[in-house]
Amino acid sequence: MVGNNSFEKFGIHNNAERYSWVAYNSFVCLSSLFGDSLILYASFQKDTFKMNKFIVAIIQHIAVCDLAYAISSVLPLTLSLIANSWVLGEAMCYARVYLGHFIYPAGLFEIAFLTTSKMLLLRFPIRCSTWTAKRARVISCITTTSALTFPLLLFVMDRNDIWFDYRFYTCDYQYSNKNWEWLKIALTFINHFTPNTVIVATTIPTLRYLAAARKSAKRVRGSVPWQGAITVALTAIVSCISNIVNFTVETVIEPNIFISLSKEEPLIVQCTRVGKYLLFINIMSNFYIYCLTIKSFRRFLRERISSYLTRFSRRSGNNANIEGNLQQEKSENVEKN
């Protein structure tokens, strides 16, 4: 059974604070829904992403993961903040827990795959020249499937060990079984520490490549092929920052710095809430990163917006002409009568 009373005292009782978090999470949700949908649509259009097709295929999988997490986790959380309780029913509560513990690690694995692929493409361009989008999708599917370990283990240990947590305003797993004391550490290492370590380890060579390419370009007065590398690097940096902050709060600050305080202290609750919500920066950031770093994507957006505005103005003009003609006909009929 799903419980929701034990943590009710940890809820946000200040409406101004609660609606501030509503505004933040609404922005995250809309940015992901709009941005990731545009990324997916644009990635299938010719020459919108002028990057290696292997990298573009991985970007598509990351967009799918972010979009799925926004729908299954961020949107229900935002609705819960508005209602100040869980209002989506027990089935959706279970779905949020199991999908959330699958989709977010899957997205992390995809980013680790992205940074590793970019590093290899820069280091071994000839050997990697035969890599195709199809191969990227196959590896991405395998990578994503491996993230099922965590939700499957949750289900096996105790599938009903779920409640609505007022600290985060979302359904979550309680980890009541004593075996979670060591299992949770192992799964955190596999699903969070390992991909973040890979992301850092593979992004550093990419940044070094950018620095070396910039120096070489200055010597020969040429240009730097920076677009794909800086896009991947920024994606990795944002992901690491959001995950490291949350990891630090959960494993360092809360158990050590706040050890002398009660877990019911508002400072602890607020700190854990901020750490949790900062994870969502990783969900919404890719659209803004691509707008900043990919010229062809910006051009695609300008063309679509310009086309939409042109159609809208023409439609408005036609409606105005029709109304004018109707008014003229009415006035003519009045004169005749």
TARA-V106853 format. One line per field, one symbol per residue. ss: DSSP state (H for helix, E for strand, L for the rest). Layout:
ss=???
This chain:
ss=LLELLLLHHHLLLLHHHHHHHHHHHHHHHHHHHHHHHHHHHHHLLLLLLLLLHHHHHHHHHHHHHHHHHHHHHHHHHHHHHHHLLLLLHHHHHHHHHHHHHHHHHHHHHHHHHHHHHHHHHHHLLLHHHHLLHHHHHHHHHHHHHHLHHHHHHHHHHHLLLEEEELLLLEEEELLLLLLHHHHHHHHHHHHHHHHHHHHHHHHHHHHHHHHHHHHHHHHHLLLLLLHHHHHHHHHHHHHHHHHHHHHHHHHHHHHHHLLLLLLLLHHHHHHHHHHHHHLLHHHHHHHHHHHHHLHHHHHHHHHHHHHHHHHHHHHHHHHHHHHHHHHHHHHHHHHHL
